[in-house]
Amino acid sequence: FAGALPTAGMFGMAVAAVTACRAVEVKKKGVRVVEGKEIPWNIFSPKEPYVGKVVPNVKHPQTLTQPTGDANWETTHVTFDHGGKVPYLEGQSIGIIAPGPDKKGETPARIRLYSIASSAVGDDETSKTVSLCVKRVVDVEGQYANREVGEDKPDKAGTVFPDKKVYRGVCSNHICDFSVGDDVLITGPTGAEMLLPEDQGSNIIMLATGTGIAPMRSYMRLLFNDKAGANADGTRKFKGLAWLFMGVPFSKSLLYDDEHSEYKAKYPDQFRFDYAVSREQKNAAGQKMYIQTKMAEYTEDLWQLMQKPNTHIFMCGLKGMESGMEECFSPIAQKNGLDWKEFAKGMKKEGRYHVEVY
């Protein structure tokens, strides 16, 4: 009858049912439940990676940047065929295993995680490819070296330092030197911090330094390019505003500018982008142009946007970005009787402040 306590037998059955349900969740390999939704998760592990193939990219050449005079000038866009076996979402990462030896002498090298630069359907929209945006790590006469004087050989882009001690990042050089047809060992996918909100009316403020543009590109491909992001009548499903701030040292280091210009031309009311080119631009006060310096030009607009409960901030790149945000927005937060750190914490708590820095 109503209000009666369950019998021991009923209680035991309930516990058994819950335990069985949890067991099913645990046993379900290759997925993770995030906010009630199943997402692909570590389908392939370092012990059992997926063997993919390097394929030509339909959109970009392998080298995206031009020589700047710096040793590590090159950033590449590399695409792998995964045969539909490594599904992923925009904002996730995959791991790449290089043959090695790595800095610790391990062979193969330990996996390195890279943010995915293509949308879930891939650059070719077949759902069978994944693209990465990778900067070639080259340090000349630095603290570490894995090439003694006379040992460095030309990389695929032709860069070489035969008369210097050189450190070449093991995995980044492995990826940047890939040729079409090469095998690639892939793990993952993984990551839930940088997933797009489900609400198509959300506003998205994106901050990227260098290859931190990767997840932002995956979002923009979905929002403004792919058939997967379009309605039956050809209009876009996304109804909010996407605003990108990108920081690079040189204009020759800009990434995917052609795509940004295309989105801006097609969707002027929904897409904005601003670049901060630190070694070439200065603000009115003569300061180097970093992301926070560029954002400071729009403090009021951005602050107003952040007050909306459907505005999300996505940040990917160098660790200093968060302190840059504090520097930029502390004065306006104070003016409005708020503390920026507390405000940012509140956004994080609401799942609107997404950070992936390294």
N, C-alpha and C positions, 0 to 999 in steps of 0.2 A: 504494500500500500504506500501511498505518498508519504515521503519523509522517512521511510524505513531504511535502516543501515544495510549495506550489502552483506550477504553471507560470506563466510570464508571462501567457499567454493567460487562464488561470483567474483570475489576479489582476486583470487588466484588466476581465474580465467582472464580478468582484465589485465593483470600484470603480464601474463604470458603473451597476450595480444600485443601489448606495448613493446615487450622485449622482441617479439617476432618482427614487429614493424621496424624497430631500430636496427635489427639484424639485417633486414632487407636493405635499409638505407646504407649501412656499412658495406654490405656486399656489392652494392651497385658501383662497379668499377668505372672510372673515367668520368664521373660527374660529381658536382658539389652543389648543394642547395644554398643559394644566396638570396636572402629576402624572399623566400618561398618559391624561388625559381631555380630549376636545374640548369647548371651551366657546365660546359665541357671542362674537365679538370684532370691533368696528369694522366692522359690516356697512354702516353709513352714515357718511360722512366729512363734514367741514365744507364741502367743495366739492360733495358730492352728498348732502345730508341727506334724511331721510325727512320728508315733509309729513304730519303727523298732524292730528287734530281734537280739540279740547277737548270732553269729554263730561261729563254729570252723573255724580257719584259716588254709588254705591249705598249707601255706608256713612256718609259724613261731609259736613257743609256745607263750603263752600269756605274760610271763615275758622274756624279751630279755637280761637283764643285770644280773650280778652276784653281791652278796654282796661285798661292798668295805669298810665297817666300817662306812660310812656316813649314817645318818638316812634316807635320801632321795635317796637311791641307786637304787631304782627300776624304770625301764622304761618298759612299756607294749606295745604290738601290739594287738589291739582289732578290731574285724571285725563285722559289722552290715549288716543285710539283709534289703535292702530298696525296694525290689520288683520292681526295675526299676523306682520307683516314684521320686527318688531324683537324677536325672542326674547331673553330675558335670564335670568340666574340670581339668586337671592336673594344680596344683598351686592354686586351690580354697580352701575354708574352709567351714566347717559346724559348727553349734552351737549345744551344748548339754545342756539339762536342767536337773539338778540334783534335787532330792526332797527337799534338804535343811534341816534345815535353813542355809543360807549363813552367811558371816561375818556380814552383816547388819541385820540379823534375818529374812530375807525374805524367805517365803515358797510358792511355790517352789523357788529354788535359781535362780538368774539371769543367763541368758545363758552365757556360756563360748565358745568362738570360738577356734577351733583347725584346724590347717593346715591338709589337707587330705594327707595321706601317701600312698595311692594306686592310680594307674592310673585310667582313666575314666572307663575302663572295669572292674575294681576291681581285687583283687588278684586271683580270680577264673576265670576271663575273661568272666563273664556272663552279665556284665553291671547291676548287681542287688545287688552288695555289695560295701561297703566303709570301709576302714580301717584307724585307727588313731594310732599315735605313741605318747603315753602320759607318762610323768614322774609323779610319785606319789609324791606330795608335802607333806613333813613331816618336821616340824621345832620343835626341842626340846629345851625347856627353852629359847624360843625367846621372842620377844616383844608381840606377840599375842598368845592366847591359846584358844582352844575350847574343850580341855580335861584337867580337873584339875588332880592333883596327884591322882593316883588310878583309873582314869576313862578310860584310853586308853585300847583298846581291840586289840587283834591280827588281822592284816589285812590278805588278802588272801595269801600273801607271807609269813605270819608268823611273821612279824615285829611288836614289841610291846614295849612300854616304860611305864610300870605300875607305876614306882616310880618317874615319871617326869611330868611336865606340857608340853602338846603337842599341836601344831597346825597342823591339817590335812586339806589340801586343799579340799574344799567340792566337787568340780566337779572332780578333778583328782582322788581322792580316790573312788568316785562313779564309775568312769570308770574302774579304776584298779581292783576294787573288783567284776566287772561283771562276771557272769557265763553264759555259753551257755544256751539259752532259755529265758534270761531276756529281758524285754522290755526296749527300749531306746527312749527318746524323742529327735528328730532331727529337727533343723531348717536350713534354707539356701537352696542351697549353696550361697556363696557370695565371693567377692574378684576378682579384675582384675589386681592387681599390679604384681602378680607373674606368669602370663600366659606365656607359651612358645611362641617363635616367630614362625611364619608360615613357614619361610624359612628353608627347611630341610638341607641346607648347613651351617647354623649358627654354630658358636662356642659358647659353654656355659661354663662359669667359675662359679662353685657353691661353696659357702662358707656357712657352717652350723655348729652351735654349738649345741650339744645335740639334743633335739627333733626338732630343726630347720632343721634336715635332712628330715623331713616329705615331704615337696614339692619336694625336690631333688630326693627322692625315687620315687615319682609319675612320675617324668620326666624319670628317668632311666628305670623304668619298661616299659614305652611306647617306649623309644628309642632303648632299647636293649633286651627286653624280649617278649612283647606281640605280638600276631598275628596282632593286629591293627597297629603296627609299622613296619610291614614287607610287602615287595612287593610280587607279585604272585610267583616269582621264589625263595622266601625265603630270599633274600637279605634285608638288613634294608633300610627303607626309609631315615633315618637320615644319612647324609653324612659328618657332621662336626666333631669337637672334643668336647667332654664333659670332663671337668677336675674338680674333686671334692676335696675340702679341708674341712676336718671335725675335729672339736675340741671337745675333751672330757677330763674329769679330770683323769680317769683311763682307762687302756686297758680293764678292766672288764665292762666298760661303753660303749664300742664301739657298734654301731648299724648297722646291715645289712652288716657286713663285708663279710659274705659268698656270698652275691649277688655281692658286689663290686669285689671280687676276680674272680667270675664267668664271669662278663662282661669284666674284664681286660684280662682274658685268651682267651675269644672268640673274642674280638675286640681290640687287643693291640694298633692299630693305631688310634682308635677313643675314647678310654676311659683311663683316668689316675686318680688315687686317691692317696691322701696324708693325713696322720693323724697327728694331733698335740695332744699329750697326756700330758697335762700340769703338772700333779703331778708326772710323771714318766720320762719325757724326757727333755733334755736341749740341746740348740744349742752349737756351737763351743765356743761361748763367755760365756757359763755357764748360759745363761738366760733360764727361763721356756719356754717350747714350747707351745706357743699359735698359733692360725691360722696365724696371721701376721708374727710371727717368722718363721713358716714353709714356708709361701709364699715368704719371703725374700730370701730363697734359690733359688728361680726361678724368681727373679724380672725381669731380662732381657727378659726371654721367655714370661712371662705374659704381660709385657709392650708391647712387639711386637704384641702379640695376641690382646690386647686392641685397637691397632691402626687400626685394620681391622673393617670396618663398619658393618660387620655381626657378631661381637662378643658381647655377652650379659653377664652381671654379675648378678647373683642371690645370694642374701644374706638373710639368715633367722636364727634368734636366738637372742643372747643377744645384748643389745643396744651398747655396747662398740665396736662392730665389725667395725662400720664405722670409728671411730677414729683409729682403728688398720690398716685400709686400708690406711688412710692418713699417718700414721707413716711408713708404708711399702713402699709406692709409691711416697711420696713427694720428696725424693732425686733424683730418676731417672727422675721424671717429671721436676724438676729444671734443671737437667743436659741437658734436651732437650728443655730448654727455656720455660717451661710451669709451671703453678701452679696446683697442684693436685686437690684442691677444685674446681677450674674452669673447669678442665678437666672432673671431675666426674659430675659436673653440666651439661656440654655439653652432656655427655653420657645419663644423665637422660632425657634431652630435646629430644634426639634422640630415646628415649624409649628403651635404651640398659642397663640401670642400675636399677635393681629391688630390693627393700629393704623391708623386713618385720621383724622388730625387736621388742622385748618386754622387 
